[in-house]
Amino acid sequence: GFCSAAVDPASISLIAEYFPPKSRGQATAIWNLGIYLGVSLSSLSILIINSVGWRMCFVIVGIVGCIVGVIAIVVIREPARGVFDEAGLSSSRGALISGEEVPASMIGSLCQVLRSLP
């Protein structure tokens, strides 16, 4: 979708920081399952369109998306970096050593990327 290019790398990064190497394959598979489950559930929008019209369908789906987004912002926390790294030195710590600015959250990362656009 529209934001997939920004969401995919952040999601894989979160999986790498939340799960040890032996569990990452399963965690990534479950994350990918969400994509296909979402596409499957999107066919329910046909039932909504038939009962309340396409405009109200957009409103309903938009409200559900906003609710899920707020829940994600509240529940998902920035993990401790480098917990599963072999050397114990994460990319964030490496950036701190090199003097680069490291954002405190995923939203901070997005803001940093948007600020760097021409």
Phi, psi and chi 1 to 4 in degrees:
 res  aa     phi    psi   chi1   chi2   chi3   chi4
   1 GLY       - -166.4      -      -      -      -
   2 PHE   -60.3  -42.8  176.8   72.1      -      -
   3 CYS  -101.3    8.4  -68.0      -      -      -
   4 SER   -59.6  -36.3 -177.0      -      -      -
   5 ALA   -63.7  -30.7      -      -      -      -
   6 ALA   -88.8  -32.0      -      -      -      -
   7 VAL   -78.8  -40.4  170.6      -      -      -
   8 ASP   -58.8  -51.4  -70.0   -7.6      -      -
   9 PRO   -62.6  -38.8  -21.5   31.4      -      -
  10 ALA   -65.4  -39.0      -      -      -      -
  11 SER   -66.0  -45.4  -60.7      -      -      -
  12 ILE   -64.1  -36.9  -63.0  -59.6      -      -
  13 SER   -63.1  -43.5  174.4      -      -      -
  14 LEU   -63.3  -41.4  -80.3  174.3      -      -
  15 ILE   -61.2  -42.2  -71.1  170.9      -      -
  16 ALA   -64.6  -31.1      -      -      -      -
  17 GLU   -87.4  -26.8  -64.0  -63.0  -21.4      -
  18 TYR   -88.0  -25.1  -87.4  119.1      -      -
  19 PHE  -121.7  143.8  -62.8   94.5      -      -
  20 PRO   -69.5  160.3   20.7  -27.5      -      -
  21 PRO   -52.2  -36.3  -28.6   35.3      -      -
  22 LYS   -69.2  -23.2  -70.6 -176.6  179.4 -177.6
  23 SER  -100.9   -6.2  -58.1      -      -      -
  24 ARG   -66.1  -35.2  -72.5 -179.1 -168.8  159.0
  25 GLY   -61.3  -45.7      -      -      -      -
  26 GLN   -66.8  -41.2 -176.3  177.7    9.7      -
  27 ALA   -63.9  -40.8      -      -      -      -
  28 THR   -67.2  -37.4  -56.0      -      -      -
  29 ALA   -63.4  -42.1      -      -      -      -
  30 ILE   -65.5  -41.1  -67.9  169.7      -      -
  31 TRP   -60.8  -44.9  173.8   72.8      -      -
  32 ASN   -64.5  -33.1  -79.4  -35.7      -      -
  33 LEU   -59.7  -35.7  175.7   65.9      -      -
  34 GLY   -60.1  -35.1      -      -      -      -
  35 ILE   -63.3  -49.0  -64.0  168.5      -      -
  36 TYR   -71.6  -34.5  -62.4  110.3      -      -
  37 LEU   -64.8  -41.2 -173.0   62.0      -      -
  38 GLY   -61.9  -41.7      -      -      -      -
  39 VAL   -64.5  -40.3  169.7      -      -      -
  40 SER   -64.5  -42.8  -60.2      -      -      -
  41 LEU   -71.1  -20.9  -70.2  175.3      -      -
  42 SER   -63.9  -22.2   69.8      -      -      -
  43 SER   -65.4  -18.1   62.2      -      -      -
  44 LEU   -65.6  -20.9  -66.4  175.5      -      -
  45 SER   -62.1  -26.3   64.7      -      -      -
  46 ILE   -62.4  -42.0  -64.3  169.5      -      -
  47 LEU   -64.9  -39.8  -61.0  173.0      -      -
  48 ILE   -65.6  -43.8  -62.1  170.6      -      -
  49 ILE   -60.2  -42.8  -69.4  170.2      -      -
  50 ASN   -66.6  -28.4  -74.7  -25.6      -      -
  51 SER   -93.3  -34.7   61.2      -      -      -
  52 VAL  -126.3   -2.9  -64.7      -      -      -
  53 GLY    96.9  160.8      -      -      -      -
  54 TRP   -71.6  -33.0   68.9  -91.1      -      -
  55 ARG   -66.1  -46.0  -71.7 -176.4  175.8  105.5
  56 MET   -67.4  -30.3 -173.4   54.3   71.7      -
  57 CYS   -61.0  -43.8  177.8      -      -      -
  58 PHE   -60.7  -40.7  -85.0  110.7      -      -
  59 VAL   -64.0  -47.0  170.5      -      -      -
  60 ILE   -62.9  -48.0  -67.8  168.9      -      -
  61 VAL   -64.6  -37.9  170.9      -      -      -
  62 GLY   -64.5  -42.0      -      -      -      -
  63 ILE   -64.4  -44.3  -70.0  171.0      -      -
  64 VAL   -61.3  -42.5  170.1      -      -      -
  65 GLY   -62.1  -40.8      -      -      -      -
  66 CYS   -65.4  -40.6  -71.8      -      -      -
  67 ILE   -63.1  -46.0  -69.0  170.0      -      -
  68 VAL   -62.9  -39.5  169.9      -      -      -
  69 GLY   -62.2  -43.5      -      -      -      -
  70 VAL   -64.7  -42.5  168.0      -      -      -
  71 ILE   -60.3  -42.9  -69.6  170.7      -      -
  72 ALA   -62.6  -41.9      -      -      -      -
  73 ILE   -64.0  -37.3  -71.7  170.7      -      -
  74 VAL   -75.6  -40.1  169.9      -      -      -
  75 VAL   -85.9  -42.6  171.7      -      -      -
  76 ILE   -82.2  121.1  -60.9  173.7      -      -
  77 ARG  -110.6  152.4  -66.9  -74.0  167.7 -137.7
  78 GLU   -64.8  121.3 -171.4   74.7   19.8      -
  79 PRO   -76.4  161.7   28.8  -33.8      -      -
  80 ALA   -66.9  127.7      -      -      -      -
  81 ARG   -82.2  143.0  -60.8  -68.6  178.0  179.6
  82 GLY    83.5    8.9      -      -      -      -
  83 VAL   -61.8  -37.4  173.8      -      -      -
  84 PHE  -103.8    4.6  -60.6  112.1      -      -
  85 ASP   -69.7  141.4  -70.1   -8.5      -      -
  86 GLU   -63.7  -44.5  -74.0 -177.3   28.3      -
  87 ALA   -81.9   -9.8      -      -      -      -
  88 GLY    74.8   12.2      -      -      -      -
  89 LEU  -120.7  110.5 -169.1   64.8      -      -
  90 SER   -83.8  170.7   72.1      -      -      -
  91 SER   -65.1  -31.8   60.2      -      -      -
  92 SER   -66.3  -43.7  -66.0      -      -      -
  93 ARG   -66.4  -38.3  -70.2 -174.1 -167.4  143.8
  94 GLY   -62.1  -38.2      -      -      -      -
  95 ALA   -66.5  -36.6      -      -      -      -
  96 LEU   -65.1  -38.5  -76.3  174.0      -      -
  97 ILE   -66.3  -38.6  -68.4  168.5      -      -
  98 SER   -80.4   -6.4   67.4      -      -      -
  99 GLY    91.9    5.0      -      -      -      -
 100 GLU   -76.3  154.8  -63.8  174.4   22.1      -
 101 GLU   -79.8  134.1 -178.8 -177.0  -22.2      -
 102 VAL  -115.9  119.5  178.8      -      -      -
 103 PRO   -68.6  151.6    8.5   -9.9      -      -
 104 ALA   -83.2  -14.4      -      -      -      -
 105 SER  -153.3  175.9   66.7      -      -      -
 106 MET   -63.8  -38.0  -74.9  176.3   42.1      -
 107 ILE   -66.0  -39.0  -64.0 -163.4      -      -
 108 GLY   -61.4  -38.5      -      -      -      -
 109 SER   -63.3  -44.7  -61.2      -      -      -
 110 LEU   -62.4  -44.5  179.2   60.1      -      -
 111 CYS   -61.6  -39.5  -69.2      -      -      -
 112 GLN   -64.5  -41.3 -174.6  177.4   19.0      -
 113 VAL   -65.8  -44.0  167.7      -      -      -
 114 LEU   -64.1  -37.1  -67.9  175.6      -      -
 115 ARG   -67.3  -27.8  -80.6 -167.9  -62.9  -97.4
 116 SER   -82.1   -9.2   68.5      -      -      -
 117 LEU   -70.8  147.5  -65.7  175.8      -      -
 118 PRO   -69.6      -   15.4  -18.3      -      -
